Amino acid sequence: MSINKVVFLAALAALALPNICHAQGKAALAREAAEYVMSKFGKEAAEAGVETLTRKIETLAIKHGDDAVQAVRKVGPRTFRIVEEAGEHGLESVKLMARFGDEALWVVAKKNRLAIFVKYGDDAAESMMKHGEIAEPLLVSFGKPAAGAMKAVNSQNARRLAMMAGDGQLAKIGRTQELLEVIAKYGDRAADFVWRNKGALTVGAALTAFLANPKPFLDGAIDITKIVAENVAKPLASIPGQFTDEMAKNTNWTVVLVVLVCVLGLPAVAYRLLRHRSLTSNVSQ
């Protein structure tokens, strides 16, 4: 054999060596994982046997990387069926199971939830694992901002957001994605504030001010009811005299006040309307 051939074969061997070592490493990891799964999952794993499990884990790892080994160790033999059913999203399901184990099954075992996770990312998956079915409608309607918001809040505020979305209050407030982004950033503090002030936030000026700089509102440095009161009072101040003389007498101010106080919870607005009523009464007399 010529020196050139020897050098050529040596070069080929050197190139192949890393792949051989890599394959042997995966085989060793697969074998170790199979033995662990046998001990952890008992009868469920025993039906397959160590050799079969080793081959299946190795095949999965070659296709989806070392996360596949972790997924099988955490979830057990069910991993293979779930990944197969995930189809083109098999890699995403593997990665989620590797991170969260059985918790991830809530997401990856259902095609609609898996699709939401693939579309909107890890926050969507974590919000579904955290809040279950409550999270799904918001994620479908509002996407990524809802994923961040639901991940950031506790179960009580998740239910509140779901209720507000379900009865149309979030849509009524408007600029919903921006509002959800604020909740994603400030968590339960922001969610509590939105729930308590959902009526006031339907006033455009109040919503704009809050979204522009939420922190002073959350800290209590700015009272949102004052902003609402000022914006309600402006049109009242510009009411023409004809309205004062005729329509004011026929207005059921008690009903107006009850609505403002009970629905919006704005005593400041009620005060201004009472003052306006008193002034119009004096004028008419």
PyMOL commands that set and color helices and strands:
alter all, ss='L'
color gray80, all
select helices_A, chain A and resi 3-41+43-46+50-64+67-75+78-108+111-120+122-142+144-152+155-166+169-173+176-186+188-196+200-202+204-212+214-219+224-237+241-250+253-264+267-284
alter helices_A, ss='H'
color red, helices_A
deselect
rebuild
show_as cartoon
